[in-house]
Amino acid sequence: MADCIDALITANIKSVLQTVSVANGYNTNLGTVEEKRSEFNSCAAADTFTLLVKLPPEYDEDYQHTEIGSLEFLILYFNGKDDSKGNDPIQYTDRNVGADIQRALMVDRTRGGYALNTKVTGLGHNMFYQPSPQGSDVGTIATWFLVQILRRIDADDPYQI
């Protein structure tokens, strides 16, 4: 069976993020791109990786009954580096990761023909803390990026445009 329109848009974003690398002309290597799992251990990853999270709809948006609705995604980029040890400061990483993600996503704003528009709505960074095997908390910095997709969908059949 074919995937629904929302799944096809998610797959499109994931495949686009997988192209963001220095070898492809960007300033950033996004590393492995994964969709959200119920649990993940960000601090165990020494390498960079990117997490793609489809956010739930706004409580007042009933996208089941509209032909045009929006999807929102949170993209988390974990660079696995300590900016106090001579690596690029987080502000530099924020700007370049954000610019590279935006550049990649804007190549096709229609997400393969399933959307009307793609819009960047936010950028920043947070610290995520997790217990380490040694018993103390370990912090990992992640750059976050919010993207809104104005998608097309058949209100009666979410597998159709």
C-alpha positions in Angstrom: 0.0 0.0 0.0 1.2 3.5 -0.8 2.0 6.0 2.0 -0.3 8.9 2.9 0.6 12.4 1.8 1.9 13.3 5.3 4.3 10.3 5.2 5.5 11.2 1.7 6.2 14.8 2.8 8.1 13.5 5.8 10.2 11.2 3.6 10.9 14.1 1.2 12.2 16.2 4.1 14.4 13.4 5.4 15.9 12.7 2.0 16.6 16.4 1.5 18.3 16.6 4.9 20.5 13.6 4.0 22.0 15.6 1.1 23.3 18.4 3.4 27.1 17.8 3.6 30.3 19.6 2.8 30.8 17.2 -0.1 27.6 18.5 -1.6 28.6 22.2 -1.3 27.2 23.0 2.2 29.1 24.3 5.2 27.6 21.6 7.5 27.5 17.8 7.6 24.2 16.9 9.1 25.3 13.3 9.7 22.8 10.6 10.0 19.2 11.8 9.7 16.6 9.9 11.7 12.9 10.2 12.3 11.9 10.6 15.9 12.0 7.4 18.0 10.3 7.0 21.3 13.7 7.1 23.0 17.1 8.1 21.9 20.4 8.7 23.6 21.9 11.9 22.2 24.9 12.0 24.5 26.1 8.5 23.4 26.6 9.8 19.9 30.1 11.2 19.3 29.3 11.9 15.7 26.8 14.4 14.4 23.3 13.4 13.7 20.0 15.0 12.9 16.6 14.2 14.3 13.4 14.9 12.4 10.2 15.3 14.5 6.7 15.8 13.1 4.9 18.0 15.5 1.2 17.4 16.4 -1.3 19.8 14.9 -2.4 22.8 16.8 -5.3 22.0 19.1 -7.7 24.2 17.1 -6.7 23.0 13.7 -8.8 20.1 12.4 -6.7 19.1 9.4 -8.9 16.0 8.8 -11.6 18.2 7.3 -9.6 20.7 5.3 -8.1 20.3 1.9 -5.2 22.6 2.7 -3.5 22.3 6.1 -0.1 22.6 7.6 2.4 20.2 9.0 5.2 21.4 11.3 8.5 19.7 11.8 11.2 20.2 14.4 14.7 19.5 13.1 17.3 18.9 15.9 21.0 18.9 14.9 23.3 17.4 17.4 26.9 18.2 16.5 28.5 16.1 19.3 31.2 18.7 19.9 32.2 20.7 22.9 32.4 24.4 21.9 34.7 25.1 24.8 37.4 22.8 23.3 38.4 24.8 20.3 35.4 23.8 18.1 33.2 26.4 16.4 31.0 28.3 18.9 27.4 27.3 19.0 26.3 30.7 17.6 28.4 30.0 14.5 26.9 26.5 14.2 23.4 27.9 14.6 23.8 30.3 11.8 25.4 27.9 9.4 23.3 24.9 10.2 20.2 27.1 9.8 21.3 28.5 6.5 22.2 25.1 5.1 18.9 23.5 6.1 17.0 26.4 4.7 18.9 26.4 1.5 18.4 22.7 1.1 14.7 22.8 1.9 13.9 25.7 -0.4 15.2 24.0 -3.5 11.7 22.4 -3.8 9.2 24.2 -1.7 6.5 21.9 -2.9 8.0 18.8 -1.3 7.8 16.8 -4.5 4.4 18.2 -5.5 2.6 17.4 -2.2 2.7 20.9 -0.7 2.0 24.4 -1.7 4.8 26.0 0.3 7.6 25.4 2.8 8.4 28.1 5.4 11.0 28.4 8.0 9.5 29.6 11.3 12.2 29.4 13.9 15.9 28.7 14.8 17.8 28.4 18.0 19.7 26.0 20.3 19.1 24.1 23.5 21.0 22.0 25.9 19.8 18.4 26.5 20.8 16.7 29.6 21.0 12.9 30.1 22.5 10.7 32.7 25.9 9.2 31.7 27.1 5.7 32.5 29.3 7.3 35.1 26.2 8.6 37.0 26.5 12.3 36.3 24.5 14.3 33.8 25.9 15.0 30.4 24.8 18.0 28.3 24.6 17.9 24.6 23.9 21.1 22.6 21.4 20.8 19.8 20.5 23.4 17.2 16.7 23.4 16.5 14.9 24.5 13.4 11.2 24.8 12.9 9.7 24.3 9.4 6.0 24.6 8.4 4.7 22.9 5.3 1.5 24.1 3.7 0.4 20.7 2.3 -2.3 19.7 -0.1 -4.6 16.8 0.8 -7.9 15.3 -0.2 -10.1 15.9 2.8 -11.9 12.5 2.2 -8.7 10.5 1.4 -5.4 11.5 3.0 -3.6 9.3 0.5 -4.7 11.6 -2.4 -4.0 15.3 -3.3 
